[in-house]
């Protein structure tokens, strides 16, 4: 029994890294199909079973996805990629209907897939909703005004804008040797530390220049701030999100032993409900409503991130921004791409980055 527990913890610790998903996205590269499938099952079943789950009911007004599927040489190529790689699912909404719907035989339409860091973008939308409903004053407010646990920590003066832009001035904290030995995500999922432990530990570091640096902790801080501030908690806003998006199945996210939502990467939904949520965000982005203006304002907040990317409000943007777009990215090639010009949405779910994701984009042109 002891050996099984040790093996389980080693599996968890080996795939959970603290910094940018790009730095650990290839950890399954070259691994066998059997190993990749074990990781998939770990993420789908074992990890959520070890944590408290907050359940989000299906929408009170579920929406059918209108489909007019095409079959051509490009869709055949997508099928081939799925058969030979860890690609699980490709759904493409052209702005009015779903025209591509391809999935691996490994999954059903009912299975709850993990978000990884796509969930960060959902947290940003939820933060905007909380602001629009008057629960949080503005992005310029300090998170510590709502979350007392931040007092006397490195993040006591951090604004929501800094937290969702990954510019909280925590470079010194992230460079510390102990985080190389026990990264945040592995410490949380391995239950070696709670989010509160990490925040308290941050007080030992000095504030740095407020440059962009990817940090999973920041999303959990924002999620907790909303959770203890909004009547009905974070769950009430996610339920409203689900109702408006027209989701058809139950969704959930996990929390640590202190009740802190772990939304840096652990939100679960069916593939079609992920698409419904993304379509809703795409539709809201176009509007002159409060939440629409919040999303549009994110585009004015962009900072330089890794490679050829810009980052703002837990969304990614290619520097060329042609066409105008917003991306939600997660470890292992989880991807949602929203074309802000024509309203099209591409959803990709995968186990590992053992295929060329750009080839999927090219096949859709």
JOQUIUR-V526697 format. One record per residue. N is the residue number from 1. RES is the residue in one letter. SS is DSSP state (@ for helix, = for strand, . for the rest). PSI is psi in whole degrees, -180 to 180 (* if undefined). D_LAST is the distance of its C-alpha to the last C-alpha in Angstrom with 1 decimal. Layout:
# JOQUIUR-V526697
N_RES_SS_PSI_D_LAST, N_RES_SS_PSI_D_LAST
This chain:
# JOQUIUR-V526697
1_X_._-43_52.2, 2_X_@_-42_52.2, 3_X_@_-37_50.2, 4_X_@_-42_47.5, 5_X_@_-45_47.3, 6_X_@_-45_47.1, 7_X_@_-41_44.3, 8_X_@_-44_42.4, 9_X_@_-37_42.8, 10_X_@_-37_41.8, 11_X_@_-45_38.5, 12_X_@_-48_37.8, 13_X_@_-28_38.9, 14_X_@_-24_36.9, 15_X_@_-7_33.5, 16_X_._113_34.1, 17_X_._154_33.9, 18_X_._-38_34.6, 19_X_._-147_32.4, 20_X_._136_28.7, 21_X_@_-30_26.6, 22_X_@_-24_25.2, 23_X_@_-14_28.8, 24_X_._12_29.1, 25_X_._-20_25.7, 26_X_._18_26.6, 27_X_._-20_30.0, 28_X_._3_29.1, 29_X_._128_27.7, 30_X_._-6_29.7, 31_X_._159_31.3, 32_X_._161_32.0, 33_X_@_-39_30.1, 34_X_@_-42_33.4, 35_X_@_-44_33.5, 36_X_@_-40_30.0, 37_X_@_-35_30.9, 38_X_@_-42_34.0, 39_X_@_-41_32.2, 40_X_@_-48_30.0, 41_X_@_-35_33.2, 42_X_@_-45_34.8, 43_X_@_-36_32.2, 44_X_@_-39_32.0, 45_X_@_-56_35.7, 46_X_@_-47_38.2, 47_X_@_-52_37.2, 48_X_@_-27_36.9, 49_X_@_-17_40.2, 50_X_._-3_42.0, 51_X_._161_41.2, 52_X_=_140_41.9, 53_X_=_131_39.2, 54_X_=_118_38.6, 55_X_=_135_37.3, 56_X_=_120_35.1, 57_X_._157_35.7, 58_X_._158_33.1, 59_X_._145_32.5, 60_X_._-12_35.4, 61_X_._70_32.9, 62_X_._144_30.2, 63_X_._134_27.0, 64_X_._141_25.3, 65_X_._117_21.5, 66_X_._128_20.6, 67_X_=_137_18.5, 68_X_._77_17.0, 69_X_._140_15.5, 70_X_._149_13.4, 71_X_._120_14.3, 72_X_._-171_12.7, 73_X_@_-31_12.5, 74_X_@_-40_9.6, 75_X_@_-32_11.7, 76_X_@_-37_14.6, 77_X_@_-38_13.4, 78_X_@_-44_13.1, 79_X_@_-39_16.6, 80_X_@_-42_17.8, 81_X_@_-43_16.9, 82_X_@_-43_18.7, 83_X_@_-24_21.6, 84_X_@_7_22.1, 85_X_._-169_21.6, 86_X_._6_22.4, 87_X_=_125_19.2, 88_X_=_-37_20.6, 89_X_=_142_18.0, 90_X_=_120_14.4, 91_X_=_131_14.3, 92_X_=_120_11.4, 93_X_=_123_12.9, 94_X_._8_11.0, 95_X_._-18_14.1, 96_X_._-24_16.5, 97_X_._160_16.1, 98_X_=_123_14.9, 99_X_=_-14_12.7, 100_X_=_128_12.4, 101_X_=_95_15.7, 102_X_=_137_16.6, 103_X_=_159_19.6, 104_X_._154_22.1, 105_X_._-11_25.5, 106_X_._-22_27.1, 107_X_._156_26.4, 108_X_._170_27.1, 109_X_._-18_25.6, 110_X_._-14_28.8, 111_X_._140_28.9, 112_X_._112_29.0, 113_X_=_153_26.5, 114_X_=_153_27.3, 115_X_._-32_25.4, 116_X_._-141_26.6, 117_X_._-1_25.8, 118_X_@_-32_23.4, 119_X_@_-24_26.8, 120_X_@_-42_27.5, 121_X_@_-36_25.0, 122_X_@_-38_26.7, 123_X_@_-39_30.0, 124_X_@_-45_29.0, 125_X_@_-44_28.2, 126_X_@_-39_31.5, 127_X_@_-44_33.3, 128_X_@_-39_32.0, 129_X_@_-41_33.3, 130_X_@_-37_36.6, 131_X_@_-46_37.0, 132_X_@_-30_36.2, 133_X_._2_38.8, 134_X_._10_41.4, 135_X_._-30_41.9, 136_X_._136_40.8, 137_X_._-53_41.7, 138_X_._171_38.8, 139_X_._-20_36.6, 140_X_._-5_39.5, 141_X_._146_41.8, 142_X_=_135_43.0, 143_X_@_-29_41.9, 144_X_@_-19_45.5, 145_X_@_-22_46.7, 146_X_._-22_45.2, 147_X_._93_45.5, 148_X_@_-24_49.0, 149_X_@_-18_48.1, 150_X_@_-17_46.5, 151_X_._137_49.8, 152_X_._14_51.3, 153_X_._175_48.0, 154_X_._-25_45.6, 155_X_._17_43.5, 156_X_._-28_46.3, 157_X_._4_45.1, 158_X_._133_41.4, 159_X_=_163_39.6, 160_X_@_-36_36.8, 161_X_@_-44_34.6, 162_X_@_-39_35.5, 163_X_@_-42_35.0, 164_X_@_-10_31.4, 165_X_._0_30.5, 166_X_._40_32.1, 167_X_._50_34.6, 168_X_._2_37.8, 169_X_._37_39.8, 170_X_._26_40.1, 171_X_@_-41_39.4, 172_X_@_-40_43.0, 173_X_@_-44_42.8, 174_X_@_-21_39.6, 175_X_@_-7_41.2, 176_X_._143_44.3, 177_X_@_-36_45.3, 178_X_@_-25_45.8, 179_X_@_-23_42.1, 180_X_@_-29_41.3, 181_X_@_-35_43.7, 182_X_._80_42.7, 183_X_._156_39.2, 184_X_@_-56_38.6, 185_X_@_-42_36.2, 186_X_@_-37_38.3, 187_X_@_-38_41.5, 188_X_@_-50_40.4, 189_X_@_-32_38.9, 190_X_._-2_41.9, 191_X_._32_44.2, 192_X_._-29_46.0, 193_X_._158_45.5, 194_X_._169_44.6, 195_X_@_-40_42.5, 196_X_@_-39_45.9, 197_X_@_-44_47.2, 198_X_@_-42_44.4, 199_X_@_-44_44.9, 200_X_@_-37_48.6, 201_X_@_-29_48.1, 202_X_@_-21_46.0, 203_X_._-16_49.2, 204_X_._-5_50.4, 205_X_._151_47.7, 206_X_._149_47.8, 207_X_._138_45.2, 208_X_._-176_43.0, 209_X_._146_40.9, 210_X_._68_38.2, 211_X_._160_35.2, 212_X_._131_32.0, 213_X_._122_32.6, 214_X_._132_30.8, 215_X_._109_33.4, 216_X_@_-33_33.1, 217_X_@_-38_36.5, 218_X_@_-36_35.5, 219_X_@_-39_33.4, 220_X_@_-30_36.4, 221_X_@_-47_38.6, 222_X_@_-45_36.6, 223_X_@_-43_36.3, 224_X_@_-39_40.1, 225_X_@_-43_40.9, 226_X_@_-43_39.2, 227_X_@_-40_40.7, 228_X_._-1_44.3, 229_X_._-40_43.9, 230_X_._131_42.3, 231_X_._128_44.6, 232_X_._-4_43.4, 233_X_@_-176_41.6, 234_X_@_-36_38.0, 235_X_@_-40_37.8, 236_X_@_-36_38.5, 237_X_@_-38_35.5, 238_X_@_-35_33.2, 239_X_@_-39_34.7, 240_X_@_-40_34.0, 241_X_@_-48_30.4, 242_X_@_-44_30.2, 243_X_@_-44_32.0, 244_X_@_-35_29.7, 245_X_@_-18_26.5, 246_X_._35_28.0, 247_X_._152_28.0, 248_X_._-9_29.5, 249_X_._162_30.9, 250_X_._140_33.1, 251_X_=_168_31.7, 252_X_=_161_33.7, 253_X_=_161_34.1, 254_X_=_157_36.8, 255_X_=_157_39.7, 256_X_._-176_42.2, 257_X_._-19_46.0, 258_X_._3_46.6, 259_X_._11_44.1, 260_X_._123_41.5, 261_X_=_135_37.9, 262_X_._65_35.9, 263_X_._14_32.6, 264_X_._-14_31.5, 265_X_._8_29.7, 266_X_._67_31.3, 267_X_=_138_29.9, 268_X_=_136_29.3, 269_X_=_166_27.5, 270_X_._161_25.8, 271_X_@_-41_22.0, 272_X_@_-31_21.8, 273_X_@_-33_24.1, 274_X_@_-42_22.1, 275_X_@_-41_19.3, 276_X_@_-42_21.9, 277_X_@_-42_23.2, 278_X_@_-41_19.9, 279_X_@_-40_19.2, 280_X_@_-45_22.8, 281_X_@_-43_22.3, 282_X_@_-44_19.3, 283_X_@_-41_21.5, 284_X_@_-32_24.5, 285_X_@_-29_22.7, 286_X_._-19_22.5, 287_X_._160_26.2, 288_X_._25_29.3, 289_X_._176_31.1, 290_X_@_-49_32.7, 291_X_@_-33_30.0, 292_X_@_-44_27.3, 293_X_@_-35_29.2, 294_X_@_-48_29.6, 295_X_@_-42_25.9, 296_X_@_-36_25.4, 297_X_@_-30_28.3, 298_X_@_-36_26.6, 299_X_@_-23_24.2, 300_X_@_-7_27.4, 301_X_@_6_28.7, 302_X_._138_26.3, 303_X_=_157_28.0, 304_X_=_133_27.0, 305_X_._-149_26.3, 306_X_._147_25.5, 307_X_._-131_23.5, 308_X_._28_20.9, 309_X_=_154_21.0, 310_X_=_162_22.9, 311_X_=_142_24.5, 312_X_=_135_26.1, 313_X_._35_27.5, 314_X_._22_26.2, 315_X_=_154_22.6, 316_X_=_150_20.5, 317_X_=_130_18.7, 318_X_=_145_17.1, 319_X_._-35_19.5, 320_X_._-32_17.1, 321_X_._42_15.9, 322_X_._116_13.1, 323_X_._168_11.9, 324_X_._131_15.1, 325_X_=_170_14.9, 326_X_=_139_17.3, 327_X_=_145_17.1, 328_X_=_121_19.7, 329_X_=_142_20.2, 330_X_=_157_22.7, 331_X_._143_24.4, 332_X_._22_23.0, 333_X_._31_19.3, 334_X_=_132_19.8, 335_X_=_135_17.0, 336_X_=_123_16.1, 337_X_=_120_13.5, 338_X_=_119_14.2, 339_X_=_110_12.4, 340_X_._-3_15.7, 341_X_._-44_14.5, 342_X_._-1_13.1, 343_X_._7_14.5, 344_X_._151_11.7, 345_X_=_128_12.8, 346_X_=_129_11.7, 347_X_=_126_14.9, 348_X_=_129_15.7, 349_X_=_141_19.3, 350_X_=_165_20.9, 351_X_._-44_24.4, 352_X_._165_23.9, 353_X_._63_21.6, 354_X_._25_21.9, 355_X_._162_18.2, 356_X_._106_15.6, 357_X_@_-30_13.7, 358_X_@_-26_11.2, 359_X_@_-31_10.3, 360_X_@_-44_9.2, 361_X_@_-42_6.9, 362_X_@_-35_5.4, 363_X_@_-16_5.6, 364_X_._-8_3.8, 365_X_._*_0.0
